């Protein structure tokens, strides 16, 4: 998932940056899950929020995709 898509999904203000700090990938039980950690940075360069986003896709037809997130 690119940063602009993540900003829209998380409701990050346009003037703030979203910095990806970590990514992991795991395949288990027919699910392929990418996990992304982000820092929300304001115009002064201060971290004002932290988020984790889960992007999961079924490895079997119909290849359903779910995206969940939480603010830390």
C-alpha positions as CSV (number, residue, x, y, z in Angstrom):
1,X,0.0,0.0,0.0
2,X,1.4,3.4,-0.9
3,X,1.6,6.3,1.5
4,X,-1.1,8.4,-0.2
5,X,-3.6,5.5,0.1
6,X,-2.7,5.0,3.7
7,X,-3.1,8.8,4.5
8,X,-6.6,8.7,3.0
9,X,-7.6,5.5,4.9
10,X,-6.2,6.8,8.2
11,X,-7.7,10.4,7.8
12,X,-4.3,12.1,8.0
13,X,-4.4,15.8,7.2
14,X,-3.0,16.7,3.8
15,X,-0.2,18.9,5.3
16,X,1.1,16.1,7.5
17,X,3.5,13.4,6.3
18,X,3.1,9.7,6.9
19,X,6.5,7.9,7.3
20,X,6.6,4.2,7.0
21,X,8.9,2.8,9.8
22,X,8.5,-0.9,9.4
23,X,6.9,-3.6,7.2
24,X,6.4,-7.3,7.8
25,X,4.9,-10.1,5.7
26,X,3.3,-13.3,6.9
27,X,1.5,-16.2,5.2
28,X,-0.6,-18.5,7.4
29,X,-3.9,-20.4,7.1
30,X,-4.7,-19.3,3.6
31,X,-4.0,-15.6,4.4
32,X,-1.2,-13.4,3.1
33,X,-0.9,-10.5,5.5
34,X,1.3,-7.4,5.1
35,X,1.7,-5.2,8.2
36,X,2.9,-1.6,8.0
37,X,3.9,0.7,10.8
38,X,3.6,4.5,10.2
39,X,4.5,7.7,12.1
40,X,2.4,10.8,11.4
41,X,4.6,13.8,11.2
42,X,3.3,17.4,11.4
43,X,4.7,20.4,9.4
44,X,7.2,21.1,12.3
45,X,8.6,17.6,12.0
46,X,7.2,16.3,15.2
47,X,5.7,12.8,15.5
48,X,2.0,13.4,16.4
49,X,0.6,9.9,15.9
50,X,1.6,6.2,15.3
51,X,-0.4,3.7,13.3
52,X,-0.3,0.1,12.3
53,X,-2.1,-1.1,9.1
54,X,-2.9,-4.7,8.2
55,X,-3.4,-5.6,4.5
56,X,-4.6,-9.2,4.3
57,X,-5.5,-11.1,1.1
58,X,-6.8,-14.7,0.8
59,X,-4.5,-17.0,-1.1
60,X,-7.4,-18.9,-2.4
61,X,-10.2,-17.8,-4.8
62,X,-12.0,-15.4,-4.7
63,X,-8.8,-13.7,-3.2
64,X,-10.7,-11.4,-0.9
65,X,-8.8,-8.5,0.6
66,X,-9.3,-6.7,4.0
67,X,-7.5,-3.7,5.3
68,X,-7.7,-2.9,9.0
69,X,-5.8,-0.3,11.0
70,X,-5.4,1.0,14.5
71,X,-3.9,4.1,16.1
72,X,-1.3,3.2,18.7
